[in-house]
Amino acid sequence: MIFIFGTRESHLRTIPTPGHACTACANNEALSLLFFSRYAHLFFVPLFPVSRRMQVVCANCRQSGSESAIPASLLPSAKHLQKQTGRPWWQFIGLMLVGAAVAFFAVAALTSKPKDEQDKEELARLRQPQVGDVYVLNTADKGNVMLLRVQKVVPDSVYVSPSKAAEGSFKAYQHSHDANNYQPNQYAVPLSKLVNMHQQGELYDVLRD
């Protein structure tokens, strides 16, 4: 992969400075200070500022120069103005994106259960079922799931009712505990089979109110 990394410069502001003579033409009404900020970018997306500079320009003789060309009488004020000139927010987009990504993954890591812990919790629910538990099963139609609701618990087995149709995952979870979402017929499933289906990845979630 080719990474397009580099730096660019943007003009921040221009401030007229009458009363200071140009070192080239001696005109004391035509000098202006220009302030610039250089920033790093990746794929032309600004990452962060890297430096700043100022320039003096004479509108009379068109001469321009860097900080060394600024008249001595103007230099202290020029440096003060440079410190007061802030960088635009968009030059920090890269840092903001990195910060947002770090915050997202940190929150996700803190709020999500480790897979091993989640598997243990699901297995415990399978081995000690309750009426109203909902089993979420994968279907041959990718992106859809089938729901089985526990209607009765007997030793070593449960009686379940299937959902009326395979549904998209979001809709299935949204209506998983609605009794009207299930067929009236019931059939028995051994707990050992449910545990085996979970281990094979066919049954991947156990919902409980």
Backbone as ProteinMPNN parsed JSONL, in Angstrom:
{"seq_chain_A": "MIFIFGTRESHLRTIPTPGHACTACANNEALSLLFFSRYAHLFFVPLFPVSRRMQVVCANCRQSGSESAIPASLLPSAKHLQKQTGRPWWQFIGLMLVGAAVAFFAVAALTSKPKDEQDKEELARLRQPQVGDVYVLNTADKGNVMLLRVQKVVPDSVYVSPSKAAEGSFKAYQHSHDANNYQPNQYAVPLSKLVNMHQQGELYDVLRD", "coords_chain_A": {"N_chain_A": [[0.844, -1.194, 0.0], [0.503, 2.224, -0.806], [1.436, 5.026, 0.959], [0.425, 8.294, 1.144], [2.073, 10.722, 2.371], [2.859, 13.847, 3.823], [3.616, 17.38, 4.054], [1.823, 20.465, 4.328], [1.107, 23.941, 3.796], [-0.803, 26.525, 5.246], [-2.414, 29.691, 4.929], [-2.95, 31.859, 7.596], [-3.643, 34.495, 8.647], [-3.598, 38.011, 7.737], [-2.033, 40.997, 8.72], [-2.094, 44.426, 8.632], [0.563, 46.779, 9.147], [1.003, 49.743, 9.685], [3.221, 52.579, 10.001], [5.714, 51.529, 10.279], [8.767, 51.363, 8.687], [9.556, 50.125, 5.439], [12.261, 48.002, 4.766], [13.318, 47.956, 2.263], [12.189, 49.94, 0.49], [11.636, 52.05, 2.141], [9.103, 53.006, 2.647], [6.628, 53.783, 4.946], [4.021, 53.015, 5.313], [3.083, 50.744, 4.136], [3.604, 48.135, 4.92], [2.822, 44.752, 5.75], [2.031, 41.992, 7.886], [2.172, 38.531, 7.449], [0.829, 35.438, 8.446], [1.482, 31.975, 8.781], [0.717, 28.47, 8.886], [2.146, 25.295, 9.066], [1.26, 21.956, 8.379], [1.078, 18.404, 8.971], [0.016, 15.766, 6.785], [-1.928, 12.892, 5.833], [-2.75, 10.976, 3.123], [-3.827, 13.341, 2.263], [-5.429, 14.134, 4.33], [-5.576, 16.267, 7.031], [-3.33, 15.943, 9.777], [-1.847, 16.959, 12.089], [-0.57, 20.123, 13.343], [2.748, 21.232, 12.496], [4.593, 23.289, 12.38], [5.058, 26.889, 12.383], [5.141, 30.049, 10.719], [6.127, 33.451, 9.979], [5.749, 36.244, 7.746], [6.871, 39.169, 6.09], [5.475, 41.678, 4.05], [5.662, 44.148, 1.553], [3.437, 46.396, 0.258], [4.01, 48.443, -1.444], [6.586, 48.251, -2.786], [6.566, 45.599, -3.372], [8.256, 43.82, -2.202], [9.126, 40.974, -0.252], [9.721, 39.061, 2.71], [11.257, 36.791, 5.096], [11.179, 36.177, 8.665], [13.617, 37.353, 9.351], [13.685, 39.597, 7.755], [11.971, 41.401, 8.816], [11.446, 44.634, 10.1], [13.403, 45.891, 12.84], [12.036, 47.415, 14.69], [9.507, 46.471, 14.509], [9.574, 43.797, 15.089], [9.248, 42.75, 17.855], [6.458, 43.156, 18.275], [5.489, 41.638, 16.168], [6.212, 39.012, 16.866], [4.668, 38.707, 19.135], [2.094, 38.876, 18.04], [2.182, 36.59, 16.477], [2.155, 34.556, 18.399], [-0.398, 34.924, 19.363], [-1.913, 34.133, 17.265], [-3.92, 31.599, 16.485], [-4.044, 28.073, 15.541], [-6.124, 26.662, 12.972], [-8.981, 24.571, 13.666], [-9.321, 22.386, 11.972], [-6.827, 21.486, 11.286], [-6.175, 19.681, 13.172], [-7.554, 17.385, 12.719], [-6.667, 14.732, 12.239], [-5.521, 13.999, 14.743], [-7.829, 14.181, 16.275], [-9.408, 12.152, 15.158], [-7.862, 9.897, 15.748], [-7.942, 10.028, 18.548], [-10.712, 9.692, 18.933], [-11.03, 7.087, 17.951], [-9.438, 5.622, 19.745], [-10.852, 6.141, 22.114], [-13.3, 4.917, 21.465], [-12.622, 2.159, 21.18], [-11.66, 1.726, 23.726], [-13.937, 2.118, 25.331], [-15.516, 0.096, 24.252], [-14.037, -2.127, 24.996], [-14.288, -1.998, 27.741], [-17.01, -2.227, 28.19], [-17.947, -4.474, 26.853], [-18.428, -7.974, 27.191], [-15.899, -10.451, 27.71], [-15.401, -13.064, 25.297], [-15.144, -15.686, 26.302], [-16.295, -15.431, 28.84], [-18.881, -14.717, 28.127], [-19.678, -17.021, 26.747], [-19.645, -18.875, 28.838], [-21.74, -17.883, 30.402], [-23.911, -18.227, 28.658], [-23.905, -21.02, 28.359], [-24.503, -21.755, 30.966], [-27.131, -20.849, 31.133], [-28.29, -22.519, 29.264], [-28.066, -24.998, 30.486], [-29.523, -24.643, 32.744], [-32.375, -24.0, 32.151], [-35.087, -21.621, 31.689], [-38.575, -20.9, 31.591], [-39.549, -18.879, 28.933], [-37.033, -18.19, 28.076], [-35.059, -17.421, 25.206], [-33.746, -18.846, 22.364], [-31.297, -18.165, 19.984], [-30.783, -18.935, 16.714], [-28.63, -19.702, 13.977], [-29.391, -19.474, 10.463], [-29.834, -20.993, 7.196], [-30.121, -18.971, 5.449], [-28.187, -16.348, 5.084], [-27.62, -13.714, 7.34], [-30.111, -13.773, 8.459], [-31.978, -15.003, 11.295], [-33.243, -17.67, 13.379], [-35.652, -18.007, 15.91], [-36.146, -19.676, 18.995], [-38.446, -20.235, 21.475], [-38.594, -20.978, 24.9], [-41.108, -22.895, 26.226], [-41.86, -24.758, 28.091], [-40.308, -26.478, 30.786], [-38.705, -29.486, 31.437], [-37.194, -32.302, 33.141], [-33.978, -32.599, 31.867], [-34.742, -31.726, 29.335], [-36.313, -29.322, 27.123], [-39.351, -27.742, 26.08], [-39.975, -26.158, 23.132], [-41.063, -23.371, 21.096], [-40.991, -22.458, 17.735], [-40.042, -19.371, 16.074], [-42.266, -17.475, 13.972], [-41.216, -16.911, 11.504], [-38.075, -16.786, 9.778], [-35.978, -14.125, 10.634], [-34.461, -10.86, 10.174], [-31.512, -10.078, 12.008], [-31.622, -7.774, 13.735], [-34.398, -7.189, 13.913], [-35.27, -9.584, 14.974], [-34.1, -9.676, 17.551], [-35.341, -7.442, 18.571], [-38.015, -8.174, 18.853], [-37.94, -10.469, 20.356], [-38.991, -11.42, 22.814], [-41.678, -11.343, 22.569], [-44.61, -13.036, 22.801], [-46.422, -13.439, 20.757], [-44.926, -13.706, 18.558], [-44.329, -16.279, 18.013], [-44.913, -19.688, 16.944], [-47.785, -21.803, 17.635], [-47.359, -24.537, 18.018], [-45.34, -26.962, 19.772], [-42.19, -28.505, 20.507], [-40.041, -31.037, 21.845], [-36.685, -30.605, 22.996], [-33.628, -32.033, 23.771], [-31.49, -31.036, 26.455], [-28.819, -31.595, 26.194], [-28.495, -31.621, 23.434], [-28.928, -28.955, 22.812], [-26.714, -27.776, 24.075], [-24.687, -28.907, 22.552], [-25.291, -27.79, 20.047], [-24.734, -25.131, 20.612], [-21.961, -25.254, 21.052], [-21.163, -25.922, 18.507], [-21.69, -23.638, 17.181], [-24.13, -23.229, 16.029], [-26.234, -22.423, 17.599], [-26.164, -19.375, 18.872], [-26.792, -17.483, 20.776], [-28.376, -16.788, 23.905], [-31.203, -15.533, 25.119], [-32.569, -13.792, 27.857], [-35.041, -12.444, 29.927]], "CA_chain_A": [[0.0, 0.0, 0.0], [1.255, 3.473, -0.882], [0.952, 6.051, 1.885], [0.738, 9.654, 0.689], [2.313, 11.512, 3.581], [3.645, 15.039, 3.55], [3.217, 18.575, 4.794], [1.279, 21.571, 3.558], [1.066, 25.205, 4.529], [-2.014, 27.318, 5.035], [-2.344, 31.082, 5.38], [-3.832, 32.068, 8.737], [-4.202, 35.841, 8.61], [-2.724, 39.11, 7.328], [-2.257, 42.16, 9.588], [-1.358, 45.631, 8.214], [1.366, 47.367, 10.241], [1.46, 51.09, 9.322], [4.105, 53.222, 10.967], [7.02, 50.863, 10.266], [9.348, 51.577, 7.358], [10.047, 48.976, 4.681], [13.73, 48.02, 4.686], [13.72, 48.064, 0.859], [11.798, 51.204, -0.134], [11.488, 53.031, 3.228], [7.701, 53.408, 2.808], [6.22, 53.388, 6.303], [2.579, 52.8, 5.365], [2.71, 49.666, 3.213], [3.994, 46.799, 5.403], [1.84, 43.845, 6.353], [2.555, 40.732, 8.386], [1.399, 37.362, 7.07], [1.108, 34.309, 9.342], [1.225, 30.691, 8.145], [0.868, 27.265, 9.708], [2.427, 24.077, 8.297], [0.692, 20.786, 9.035], [1.299, 17.106, 8.348], [-1.212, 15.142, 6.286], [-1.863, 11.529, 5.319], [-3.793, 10.915, 2.103], [-4.373, 14.696, 2.209], [-6.22, 14.415, 5.532], [-4.698, 16.908, 8.022], [-3.076, 15.167, 10.983], [-1.532, 17.854, 13.201], [0.366, 21.187, 12.958], [4.155, 20.923, 12.77], [5.376, 24.52, 12.552], [4.423, 28.101, 11.892], [6.104, 31.085, 10.339], [5.544, 34.741, 9.584], [6.387, 36.859, 6.588], [6.552, 40.579, 5.927], [5.275, 42.029, 2.642], [5.456, 45.575, 1.3], [2.499, 46.597, -0.85], [4.531, 49.498, -2.307], [7.65, 47.761, -3.66], [6.302, 44.177, -3.591], [9.278, 42.993, -1.571], [8.672, 40.153, 0.871], [10.838, 38.395, 3.373], [10.946, 35.99, 6.28], [11.297, 36.89, 9.94], [14.851, 38.15, 9.375], [13.481, 40.83, 6.995], [11.054, 42.277, 9.54], [12.165, 45.73, 10.764], [13.658, 45.656, 14.266], [11.006, 48.103, 15.475], [8.252, 45.724, 14.385], [9.769, 42.395, 15.438], [8.589, 42.319, 19.111], [5.011, 43.083, 18.068], [5.231, 40.538, 15.246], [6.294, 37.76, 17.625], [3.501, 38.655, 20.016], [0.947, 38.553, 17.195], [2.305, 35.192, 16.053], [1.716, 33.724, 19.52], [-1.838, 35.085, 19.497], [-2.572, 33.555, 16.098], [-4.143, 30.173, 16.698], [-4.18, 27.184, 14.393], [-7.526, 26.267, 12.738], [-9.31, 23.267, 14.246], [-9.247, 21.284, 11.004], [-5.471, 20.945, 11.213], [-6.058, 18.651, 14.211], [-8.511, 16.316, 12.411], [-6.016, 13.44, 12.434], [-5.441, 13.714, 16.18], [-9.19, 13.966, 16.783], [-9.846, 10.829, 14.715], [-7.135, 8.903, 16.551], [-8.511, 10.077, 19.891], [-12.046, 9.091, 18.9], [-10.868, 5.639, 17.787], [-8.942, 5.086, 21.019], [-11.962, 6.193, 23.073], [-14.299, 3.913, 21.07], [-12.16, 0.816, 21.512], [-11.549, 1.634, 25.182], [-15.291, 1.921, 25.853], [-15.967, -1.232, 23.828], [-13.343, -3.127, 25.808], [-14.784, -1.938, 29.118], [-18.431, -2.554, 28.289], [-18.266, -5.778, 26.272], [-17.949, -9.125, 27.947], [-15.01, -11.336, 26.977], [-16.155, -14.159, 24.687], [-15.161, -16.834, 27.207], [-17.269, -15.157, 29.899], [-20.207, -14.758, 27.517], [-19.975, -18.426, 26.474], [-19.965, -19.523, 30.11], [-23.066, -17.424, 30.814], [-24.892, -18.862, 27.782], [-23.961, -22.441, 28.702], [-25.214, -21.872, 32.244], [-28.556, -20.674, 30.847], [-28.757, -23.708, 28.552], [-28.123, -26.129, 31.417], [-30.564, -24.337, 33.735], [-33.312, -23.187, 31.36], [-36.286, -21.052, 32.306], [-39.642, -20.566, 30.651], [-39.371, -17.522, 28.411], [-35.724, -18.069, 27.429], [-35.119, -17.43, 23.75], [-32.526, -19.31, 21.726], [-31.088, -17.543, 18.673], [-30.112, -19.911, 15.857], [-28.289, -19.327, 12.611], [-30.179, -20.135, 9.418], [-29.126, -21.126, 5.923], [-30.209, -17.648, 4.821], [-27.239, -15.505, 5.806], [-28.163, -12.436, 7.796], [-31.343, -14.028, 9.189], [-31.876, -15.925, 12.425], [-34.465, -18.314, 13.83], [-35.792, -17.943, 17.359], [-36.88, -20.726, 19.694], [-38.815, -19.765, 22.812], [-38.855, -22.059, 25.851], [-42.48, -22.839, 26.729], [-41.974, -25.652, 29.24], [-39.039, -27.089, 31.18], [-38.806, -30.789, 32.087], [-35.834, -32.796, 33.38], [-33.087, -32.899, 30.738], [-35.268, -31.258, 28.044], [-37.216, -28.165, 27.121], [-40.295, -27.66, 24.978], [-39.791, -24.844, 22.505], [-41.873, -22.979, 19.944], [-40.175, -21.666, 16.807], [-40.602, -18.107, 15.605], [-43.129, -17.684, 12.813], [-40.416, -16.824, 10.278], [-36.699, -16.316, 9.966], [-35.992, -12.664, 10.603], [-33.184, -10.18, 10.296], [-31.026, -10.124, 13.39], [-32.097, -6.655, 14.542], [-35.826, -7.363, 14.164], [-35.428, -10.739, 15.852], [-33.788, -9.272, 18.917], [-36.303, -6.434, 19.003], [-39.293, -8.804, 19.188], [-37.63, -11.824, 20.8], [-39.773, -11.842, 23.974], [-43.099, -11.178, 22.263], [-45.191, -14.373, 22.629], [-47.138, -13.486, 19.484], [-43.945, -13.9, 17.499], [-43.997, -17.706, 17.964], [-45.948, -20.615, 16.521], [-48.417, -22.465, 18.782], [-46.849, -25.901, 18.22], [-44.144, -27.107, 20.604], [-41.507, -29.795, 20.418], [-39.032, -31.218, 22.883], [-35.28, -30.619, 22.593], [-32.775, -32.378, 24.905], [-30.524, -30.004, 26.828], [-27.518, -31.978, 25.651], [-28.459, -31.204, 22.032], [-28.768, -27.498, 22.8], [-25.32, -27.486, 24.417], [-23.885, -29.282, 21.39], [-25.543, -26.777, 19.016], [-23.997, -23.934, 21.023], [-20.539, -25.51, 20.839], [-20.941, -25.954, 17.064], [-21.958, -22.308, 16.631], [-25.47, -23.147, 15.428], [-27.007, -21.632, 18.571], [-25.112, -18.44, 19.267], [-27.169, -16.533, 21.829], [-29.475, -17.189, 24.764], [-31.774, -14.301, 25.652], [-33.386, -13.98, 29.051], [-35.518, -11.168, 30.479]], "C_chain_A": [[0.881, 1.246, 0.0], [0.619, 4.494, 0.055], [1.39, 7.416, 1.37], [0.833, 10.532, 1.923], [3.156, 12.721, 3.212], [3.197, 16.186, 4.427], [2.695, 19.623, 3.817], [1.242, 22.806, 4.447], [-0.225, 25.928, 4.217], [-1.813, 28.713, 5.616], [-3.373, 31.295, 6.484], [-4.467, 33.457, 8.729], [-3.132, 36.839, 8.175], [-3.065, 40.339, 8.171], [-1.437, 43.348, 9.061], [-0.621, 46.241, 9.414], [1.881, 48.751, 9.825], [2.34, 51.683, 10.418], [5.475, 52.584, 11.057], [7.553, 50.894, 8.847], [9.817, 50.27, 6.748], [11.557, 49.079, 4.553], [14.228, 48.153, 3.254], [13.413, 49.432, 0.272], [11.554, 52.331, 0.874], [10.067, 53.555, 3.384], [7.21, 52.902, 4.162], [4.707, 53.184, 6.446], [2.135, 51.543, 4.616], [3.04, 48.264, 3.721], [2.807, 46.028, 5.982], [2.556, 42.582, 6.816], [1.596, 39.604, 7.979], [1.818, 36.197, 7.962], [0.647, 33.003, 8.684], [1.416, 29.551, 9.145], [1.108, 26.078, 8.785], [1.927, 22.876, 9.08], [1.033, 19.511, 8.254], [-0.027, 16.544, 7.869], [-0.907, 13.735, 5.795], [-3.04, 11.341, 4.386], [-4.558, 12.232, 2.058], [-5.363, 15.001, 3.333], [-5.291, 15.04, 6.569], [-4.559, 16.057, 9.282], [-2.854, 16.072, 12.186], [-0.58, 18.944, 12.695], [1.797, 20.799, 13.312], [5.001, 22.18, 12.974], [4.549, 25.715, 12.094], [5.498, 29.12, 11.567], [5.369, 32.371, 10.034], [6.385, 35.351, 8.486], [5.971, 38.322, 6.539], [6.485, 40.897, 4.439], [5.031, 43.528, 2.544], [4.561, 45.734, 0.082], [3.017, 47.641, -1.837], [5.567, 48.957, -3.293], [7.555, 46.265, -3.955], [7.386, 43.263, -3.018], [8.657, 42.184, -0.423], [9.871, 39.448, 1.473], [10.375, 37.632, 4.595], [11.141, 36.829, 7.539], [12.534, 37.776, 9.996], [14.704, 39.478, 8.637], [12.535, 41.796, 7.692], [11.854, 43.374, 10.242], [12.284, 45.477, 12.273], [12.583, 46.284, 15.14], [9.689, 47.328, 15.499], [8.36, 44.313, 14.947], [9.12, 41.975, 16.76], [7.075, 42.183, 18.96], [4.646, 41.906, 17.167], [5.249, 39.196, 15.983], [5.096, 37.605, 18.564], [2.25, 38.281, 19.218], [0.984, 37.099, 16.735], [1.825, 34.238, 17.147], [0.192, 33.776, 19.678], [-2.613, 34.441, 18.342], [-2.707, 32.051, 16.268], [-4.211, 29.389, 15.398], [-5.658, 26.836, 14.204], [-7.765, 24.841, 13.225], [-9.099, 22.12, 13.27], [-7.837, 20.731, 10.84], [-5.221, 19.866, 12.264], [-6.984, 17.459, 13.942], [-7.902, 14.945, 12.667], [-5.939, 13.043, 13.89], [-6.821, 13.437, 16.757], [-9.705, 12.584, 16.395], [-9.16, 9.725, 15.51], [-7.698, 8.856, 17.967], [-9.877, 9.433, 19.959], [-11.962, 7.574, 18.78], [-10.399, 4.988, 19.08], [-10.063, 5.05, 22.049], [-13.006, 5.123, 22.759], [-13.866, 2.52, 21.497], [-12.005, 0.637, 23.02], [-12.917, 1.379, 25.801], [-15.803, 0.531, 25.492], [-15.328, -2.318, 24.682], [-13.88, -3.166, 27.235], [-16.217, -2.435, 29.244], [-18.78, -3.924, 27.732], [-17.68, -6.901, 27.119], [-16.95, -9.915, 27.103], [-15.797, -12.534, 26.453], [-16.231, -15.37, 25.608], [-16.212, -16.647, 28.296], [-18.689, -15.233, 29.352], [-20.608, -16.205, 27.237], [-20.358, -19.163, 27.749], [-21.373, -19.155, 30.575], [-24.148, -18.099, 29.974], [-25.026, -20.344, 28.098], [-24.71, -22.658, 30.017], [-26.716, -21.733, 32.03], [-29.117, -21.891, 30.114], [-28.946, -24.889, 29.511], [-29.167, -25.923, 32.516], [-31.601, -23.44, 33.072], [-34.478, -22.679, 32.191], [-37.323, -20.802, 31.21], [-39.488, -19.104, 30.232], [-37.999, -17.29, 27.821], [-35.896, -18.15, 25.918], [-33.753, -17.82, 23.206], [-32.444, -18.725, 20.319], [-30.235, -18.486, 17.837], [-29.777, -19.305, 14.498], [-29.192, -20.074, 11.637], [-29.333, -20.233, 8.155], [-29.123, -19.8, 5.167], [-29.341, -16.683, 5.618], [-27.869, -14.156, 6.147], [-29.46, -12.587, 8.541], [-31.104, -15.018, 10.31], [-33.243, -16.548, 12.689], [-34.48, -18.279, 15.35], [-36.577, -19.142, 17.862], [-37.168, -20.234, 21.098], [-39.161, -20.955, 23.699], [-40.247, -21.875, 26.435], [-42.671, -23.71, 27.976], [-40.622, -26.293, 29.498], [-39.341, -28.4, 31.892], [-37.381, -31.289, 32.318], [-35.127, -33.172, 32.076], [-33.6, -32.418, 29.382], [-36.061, -29.967, 28.238], [-38.162, -28.306, 25.943], [-40.221, -26.233, 24.427], [-40.782, -24.645, 21.375], [-40.99, -22.146, 19.021], [-40.851, -20.347, 16.464], [-41.354, -18.357, 14.301], [-42.365, -17.615, 11.495], [-39.002, -16.436, 10.648], [-36.694, -14.811, 9.778], [-34.58, -12.127, 10.608], [-32.791, -10.079, 11.753], [-31.605, -9.01, 14.25], [-33.568, -6.825, 14.899], [-36.057, -8.513, 15.13], [-35.154, -10.374, 17.303], [-34.826, -8.29, 19.452], [-37.61, -7.07, 19.495], [-39.109, -10.185, 19.818], [-38.522, -12.309, 21.937], [-41.279, -11.639, 23.785], [-43.687, -12.556, 21.952], [-45.919, -14.51, 21.302], [-46.215, -13.752, 18.301], [-43.648, -15.383, 17.269], [-45.21, -18.544, 17.557], [-46.547, -21.33, 17.733], [-47.871, -23.867, 19.047], [-45.541, -25.893, 19.005], [-43.505, -28.461, 20.326], [-40.363, -29.817, 21.421], [-37.629, -31.241, 22.277], [-34.45, -30.979, 23.825], [-31.775, -31.263, 25.191], [-29.154, -30.313, 26.249], [-27.386, -31.551, 24.186], [-28.269, -29.691, 21.926], [-27.328, -27.105, 23.103], [-24.42, -27.793, 23.234], [-24.062, -28.265, 20.262], [-24.793, -25.483, 19.332], [-22.514, -24.1, 20.744], [-20.195, -25.526, 19.352], [-21.195, -24.595, 16.406], [-23.301, -22.175, 15.961], [-26.399, -22.323, 16.321], [-26.015, -20.667, 19.201], [-25.536, -17.401, 20.302], [-28.342, -17.108, 22.606], [-29.993, -15.935, 25.455], [-32.667, -14.624, 26.854], [-33.785, -12.613, 29.579], [-34.798, -10.865, 31.788]], "O_chain_A": [[1.879, 1.313, 0.717], [-0.572, 4.789, -0.039], [2.581, 7.664, 1.182], [-0.169, 11.017, 2.449], [4.062, 12.627, 2.383], [2.489, 15.993, 5.416], [3.076, 19.659, 2.647], [1.332, 22.723, 5.672], [-0.686, 25.945, 3.076], [-1.148, 28.899, 6.635], [-4.542, 30.948, 6.318], [-5.69, 33.582, 8.796], [-1.935, 36.56, 8.234], [-4.236, 40.687, 8.323], [-0.208, 43.282, 9.045], [-1.117, 46.221, 10.541], [3.086, 48.916, 9.632], [2.221, 51.337, 11.594], [6.319, 53.041, 11.828], [6.862, 50.495, 7.91], [10.394, 49.419, 7.425], [12.075, 50.155, 4.255], [15.406, 48.429, 3.029], [14.271, 50.032, -0.376], [11.29, 53.463, 0.47], [9.84, 54.467, 4.179], [7.363, 51.723, 4.481], [4.177, 53.18, 7.557], [0.936, 51.302, 4.476], [2.781, 47.289, 3.016], [1.919, 46.598, 6.615], [3.548, 42.157, 6.223], [0.381, 39.711, 8.142], [3.006, 35.989, 8.208], [-0.437, 32.937, 8.105], [2.173, 29.662, 10.11], [0.36, 25.873, 7.829], [2.137, 22.779, 10.29], [1.245, 19.544, 7.042], [-1.072, 16.806, 8.464], [0.217, 13.426, 5.397], [-4.191, 11.518, 4.784], [-5.771, 12.253, 1.845], [-6.057, 16.016, 3.289], [-4.307, 14.41, 6.957], [-5.542, 15.519, 9.791], [-3.572, 15.979, 13.182], [0.143, 18.722, 11.724], [2.031, 20.118, 14.31], [6.017, 22.137, 13.668], [3.483, 25.564, 11.497], [6.616, 29.055, 12.077], [4.151, 32.384, 9.854], [7.561, 35.027, 8.315], [4.848, 38.668, 6.906], [7.326, 40.447, 3.66], [4.292, 44.105, 3.342], [4.893, 45.258, -1.004], [2.517, 47.721, -2.959], [5.447, 49.174, -4.499], [8.37, 45.725, -4.703], [7.422, 42.07, -3.319], [7.771, 42.668, 0.281], [10.9, 39.266, 0.821], [9.251, 37.803, 5.067], [11.253, 38.053, 7.468], [12.507, 38.837, 10.62], [15.497, 40.394, 8.854], [12.321, 42.905, 7.202], [12.843, 43.077, 10.912], [11.378, 44.921, 12.895], [12.253, 45.758, 16.203], [8.866, 47.508, 16.396], [7.341, 43.693, 15.252], [8.484, 40.921, 16.796], [6.478, 41.224, 19.45], [3.623, 41.254, 17.373], [4.393, 38.344, 15.745], [4.582, 36.503, 18.755], [1.444, 37.465, 19.666], [-0.057, 36.453, 16.616], [1.17, 33.236, 16.862], [-0.431, 32.792, 20.078], [-3.822, 34.231, 18.438], [-1.719, 31.32, 16.202], [-4.405, 29.945, 14.317], [-6.382, 26.723, 15.193], [-6.859, 24.007, 13.198], [-8.742, 21.014, 13.674], [-7.66, 19.632, 10.314], [-4.179, 19.211, 12.25], [-7.183, 16.619, 14.82], [-8.554, 14.081, 13.253], [-6.246, 11.907, 14.251], [-6.979, 12.572, 17.619], [-10.36, 11.915, 17.195], [-9.791, 8.741, 15.899], [-7.906, 7.777, 18.523], [-10.187, 8.715, 20.91], [-12.725, 6.854, 19.424], [-10.898, 3.931, 19.467], [-10.22, 4.066, 22.771], [-13.54, 4.49, 23.67], [-14.642, 1.781, 22.103], [-12.193, -0.463, 23.54], [-13.056, 0.533, 26.685], [-16.44, -0.136, 26.307], [-15.975, -3.298, 25.05], [-13.926, -4.224, 27.863], [-16.6, -2.995, 30.272], [-19.811, -4.488, 28.1], [-16.59, -6.785, 27.68], [-17.139, -10.038, 25.893], [-16.754, -12.974, 27.091], [-17.275, -16.017, 25.688], [-16.933, -17.584, 28.638], [-19.592, -15.743, 30.015], [-21.759, -16.579, 27.465], [-21.281, -19.978, 27.749], [-22.11, -20.004, 31.078], [-25.184, -18.5, 30.504], [-26.136, -20.876, 28.105], [-25.458, -23.625, 30.163], [-27.497, -22.43, 32.679], [-30.276, -22.257, 30.31], [-29.877, -25.679, 29.357], [-29.635, -26.878, 33.136], [-31.698, -22.256, 33.394], [-34.809, -23.227, 33.242], [-36.981, -20.529, 30.059], [-39.32, -18.216, 31.067], [-37.795, -16.293, 27.128], [-36.77, -18.858, 25.417], [-32.738, -17.209, 23.54], [-33.409, -18.785, 19.558], [-29.102, -18.799, 18.203], [-30.536, -18.507, 13.948], [-29.692, -21.158, 11.938], [-28.26, -19.637, 8.059], [-28.239, -19.539, 4.351], [-29.723, -16.253, 6.706], [-28.561, -13.55, 5.329], [-29.898, -11.644, 9.201], [-30.139, -15.782, 10.28], [-34.271, -16.014, 12.271], [-33.456, -18.493, 15.998], [-37.548, -19.57, 17.239], [-36.254, -19.859, 21.832], [-39.927, -21.833, 23.302], [-40.546, -20.854, 27.053], [-43.533, -23.433, 28.809], [-39.883, -26.613, 28.567], [-40.133, -28.433, 32.834], [-36.445, -30.742, 31.735], [-35.636, -33.97, 31.288], [-32.956, -32.678, 28.366], [-36.42, -29.587, 29.352], [-37.819, -28.915, 24.929], [-40.381, -25.252, 25.152], [-41.275, -25.601, 20.776], [-40.312, -21.226, 19.479], [-42.072, -20.219, 16.55], [-41.098, -19.343, 13.611], [-42.796, -18.18, 10.49], [-38.759, -15.835, 11.694], [-37.335, -14.289, 8.866], [-33.631, -12.814, 10.984], [-33.649, -10.002, 12.631], [-32.036, -9.261, 15.375], [-33.952, -6.631, 16.053], [-36.925, -8.44, 16.0], [-35.925, -10.743, 18.189], [-35.151, -8.304, 20.639], [-38.236, -6.573, 20.431], [-40.04, -10.991, 19.81], [-38.791, -13.507, 22.022], [-42.053, -11.754, 24.736], [-43.313, -13.179, 20.958], [-46.017, -15.618, 20.774], [-46.672, -13.992, 17.183], [-42.813, -15.721, 16.429], [-46.359, -18.169, 17.789], [-45.879, -21.451, 18.76], [-47.914, -24.338, 20.184], [-44.748, -24.956, 18.919], [-44.178, -29.426, 19.963], [-39.802, -28.786, 21.793], [-37.405, -31.808, 21.207], [-34.555, -30.292, 24.841], [-31.272, -30.621, 24.268], [-28.416, -29.408, 25.86], [-26.304, -31.166, 23.743], [-27.54, -29.207, 21.06], [-26.78, -26.206, 22.465], [-23.496, -27.035, 22.938], [-23.091, -27.912, 19.592], [-24.279, -24.82, 18.431], [-21.873, -23.173, 20.248], [-19.075, -25.187, 18.969], [-20.942, -24.422, 15.214], [-23.603, -21.132, 15.382], [-27.26, -21.602, 15.819], [-25.137, -21.071, 19.963], [-24.743, -16.534, 20.671], [-29.188, -17.813, 22.057], [-29.298, -15.345, 26.282], [-33.414, -15.602, 26.851], [-32.947, -11.716, 29.669], [-35.057, -9.835, 32.412]]}, "name": "protein", "num_of_chains": 1, "seq": "MIFIFGTRESHLRTIPTPGHACTACANNEALSLLFFSRYAHLFFVPLFPVSRRMQVVCANCRQSGSESAIPASLLPSAKHLQKQTGRPWWQFIGLMLVGAAVAFFAVAALTSKPKDEQDKEELARLRQPQVGDVYVLNTADKGNVMLLRVQKVVPDSVYVSPSKAAEGSFKAYQHSHDANNYQPNQYAVPLSKLVNMHQQGELYDVLRD"}
